[in-house]
């Protein structure tokens, strides 16, 4: 699987990591426990089996033109289904347009993940992958009701086969 992910600016990354740490400190599930070097706060825009020929370059051009992109985090919720604890991202017109443009580039790709599709996508930053609804009140207390702001400053692609990332934007 290959993803298209927007990566948080330093301040926003730090705010999310601080919540990861606080969740772990109170004994709740948290991505702070994932020590793989690719683990960092990000927003997944799309995931497919493989990028079609030329798609990576076209996506990189889109991302270079769109980033940095302002972002404000919203509520902390548990998503239905696989039960991740997430911090919702307020969808702006610019973010929604970028999401649709990436999906247009990937229209011919195999293995689209339907939860990232336009109309179904819930933009969010993950805080924990397996979370119980019963712990949501404590998780919200740990986040303190914050609504951090920042930018999506760059982008990358994660390759689940070899667990590596490839930059999708020029270094800023």
N, C-alpha and C positions, 0 to 999 in steps of 0.2 A: 504494500500500500504506500502511496505517496500523498502527502498532504500539502496544503497551502496554509501557512500560519502567519498571523501578524504578531510581531514581538513587541512587548511593552517597552516604553522609555524607562530610563533608570529609576526615576522616582516612583512610577507606577509599579514597576517590577518589585521595588523594595517594599511598597505598601502591601502587595499581595504576599510576598515571602514572609513579611512580619505576621500576617494572619495565618499562613501555613504553620509558622513556628508556635504561635499562641494556641492554635488548635491542638498541636502535638503536645504542648506543655500541659493541657488540661485532660489529656488522655483520649482525645477524639481522633478519628481517622484524619489524615492530612497528607498532602503531597510533599510535605517537608521530609517525610520518610523515604521518598524516592530519591536515591542518591546517584542515579544515572546522570552522566554529564550533560545529556540533552534536556534534562528536566528543567523547565523554566516557564513562568507565566506566559501564556500565548492565547490567541483567539484563532481557532481553526475555521477557515473559510470554506474549504473543500477537501475531500479525500476521495481518491480513485485508485484503481489497481496500479496503473502506470500512466504517466503523462504521454499523450500522443506526440508524434514528431513535431517539433517546433513550439509546442505549448509552453515549455518552461521559459523560453526566451520571450514569448508574447506576454506571459504572466509577469515576468520580471519588468518588462516595459510598463505594464499597467501599474505595478506597485511602485516603481520609481517615480511615476507621474503623480501618484495619489498620496504617497507618504512624505512627511509625517501626517498622521490623521488624528485630530483631537478625539479623546475618549473620556467618558464619564461612566464610572461603575454605578450600579443601582442596587437592588435588593440582593440578599443572599437567600437562595432557595435550594431545595432538593428537586432535581429534575425527575420526571417519571421515567420508568423503564429501568435503566441500569443503576439508578439512584446515586448519581454523583451530586456532591455539594458544590454549588457554583455561585459565582458572583456575576449577576446579569450585567451585560454591557448595554447601555442605552443606544439603540440603533438610530444613527443620524442618516439623513439623506445621502451624504457622501459615503458612509460605510455600506449602506444598502446598495448603492450604485456600484461600488467596488466589488462587493460580493456577487452581484449579478454579472458583472463584466468577467470575473474569473470563471464563473460557471459557463458563460458563453464560450470562452476559450476551451473549456474542458468538455464541451457538448458531445464530442465523439469519443471520449474516454470510456473505457470499460470499468465496471465496478463502482459506480457512484454510490456514496453512502447517503441514503435518502434523508437522514436527519440534518444534513448540511444544505439540502436543496432550497432554492428560493421558495418562500411560502411555508416551509417547515422549520427552517433554521432559527435557533434561539441563540443569539450571540451571547457568549459567556466566557469567563475565565474559571477554570476548574480549581477547586480548593481541596477536594477529597474525592476519590473515585467510588468508594462504597460507603454509603452513609445512611443512617436510619432517621426516618422522619422524627422519631422520638427525641433525637438529640439536636433538632433544628433550633430550638429556643436557646440552648446553651451556645451553639455555633454563632447565632446572631448576636448574643451578648459578647462573645469573644471578638467579633468584628467591630463592635461598638457603634453600629449604625453608620459607619463612615460611608461616604460617597466619593472615593478618590477620583482625581482627574489626572490626565497626562496625555500621552500620545502613543499611537502605534508607530514606532520609529523605524522599523525595518521588517523584513519578512524572511521566512525560511521554508524549506520543505523537509519533512521528516520521512525517512525511508524505513518502514517497519521491518524490512528483510534484514538489513544490516545494522539497524538502530543508529543511523547517522543522520546529520542534518546538512543541508546545502543552502547557502544564502540565496535568496531570490531578489535581493536588492543590493545596490552598490553600498559600500561602507560610507557612513555619514560622519 
